[in-house]
Amino acid sequence: MKISIGSDHAGFAYKEKIKTFLQSLGHEVLDFGTYSADPVDYPTYVRPAAEAVARGEADRGIVLGGSGNGEAIVANKVRGVRCSLCWSHDTARWAREHNDANVLAIGERTISPELTIEIVKIWLETEFTAGRHLARVQAIEGKG
């Protein structure tokens, strides 16, 4: 799988951990930055990561910041992106099963590094169940 990733300074450390984890699983990572913990504005790095998913250049995307809220908002402004802010095993699973989330937002200041990797793993491995959820996803995309 090809996965885009982008963060601000507050998500930089987890971005690097996630990138290493993804590569260890054999995924290709498109890193849109930031490339240090120096203060930056998150839209500069999050929007291109989300746009790569929308254009089909990446299968999925992961965006990170301090809380993940702003990053999710930016990603969801990109047509074709369904970004979910996840903070638990359940939210990661439901993001995929129910919403077919193609971008994952994580807040580095809200969860542990270990839980972060577990969330990424669950989110990658969980399939969209479609069924009754398909009509809702189509409505999100303006097709329902």
N, C-alpha and C positions, 0 to 999 in steps of 0.2 A: 504494500500500500504506500502511496505517496501522501505525506502529511505536511501541511504548512504549519508554521509556528511563529508566533510573534508575541512580544511582551514589552512592557515598559521596565524601568529600573527596578520597580518593586516586585516584579515577577521574574527578573533575570535569573536568579539562582535556580529556581524551579524549572525555568525553560531549559537551562543547561542540563539539569538532571533528567528531564523528560526526553530531551534530544538524545542523550546517551542511551537511555532505556529503549527508545524507539529503534535506534540503529542496532542495538543488540538483538532485537527481534527481527531484523532484516528489512525494516521499513526505510524508505527514502525520506529524508527530512529536508524541506525547503525552509530555511531559517531567514525570516524577514527582520530579525533584530528585536530589540536592541542588543548590542554586543558588549555591554558593560553595565555596571550598577550606577553609572552617572545619571543624574536626573534628566528625563526626557518626557515628552508628551505622548501618551499611549496611542492616540489615533494614528500617528505617523507609522507605527509598526503593526498595529492590529488590523487596520483596514486592508493593507496589501495582503496579509495572510488570509483574511476572509475573502477578498476578491479572487485570490488564486483558487479557492474552492468553488466559488460561483462560476468562474471561467472554465472549470474542469481541469485545471492544471494540477490540482491536488484532489485526492479522494476525500480527505477530511482535513480539518484544521484545529489547532489548539491555540488559545490566546490566554495570556496571563497578566495579572497585575496585583496590586495589593489586596483588593477585595474581589476582583473579577467582575464587579458590576459595570463599571465604565467600559471595560473590554467587551462584555456581552452586548451592551447597548450599541457600541460602534459596529461590531460584527453584524448585528441584526439589522443595521441600516443598509446592508448590502443585499440587493435582491437575489433570492435563491439561497441565502444562508439561513439556517435554523440553528442558532447558537443557544446552548443551555449552560447556565452557571450551575456547577455541580460541587457539592461539598460532602457527599456520602456515597456509599455503595448504591443505595437505592436511587438517589437522584441521577447517578450516572447510568444505571440500567434503564430507568424510566425515560431518560432523555432519548435513548436509542429506541427502546421498544415502542414507546407511545408517540414520540415526536420526530423520529428519524433525524435527530440532531446531527448535522454534518460539521458543526464546530462546537468545541468544548471550551468553556471559560472556567478558569480556576483562580482563586485568590490566594496568593502565597502567604498573606498575613492571617489567613483563616483556618488553615488545616496543616497537618504535619507533612513532611516530605514522604513518609511511608504511605500515608493515606492517599496522597497525590498520585503516586505510582499505581496504587491499587485502583483508584478511580479511572486513570488512563487505561489500564488493562481491561477493566470491565467495559468501559465505553467502546474500546476497540473491538472487543469480542462479542458484544451484544448486537443482535440483528433486529431490524425493524419488524414488528409483528404484523403490520398492516391491519387486516381485518377492519374492525370498527374505527381504528385510528387513521386509516387511509383517507377517509373523507375529511377528517380534521386537518391533516397535513396538506391535502389539496386545497382546502379553504385558506390555509395560511399562505399558500403560494398564489392565491387568487384564481384557482381553477375549480373551485367548488361552490 
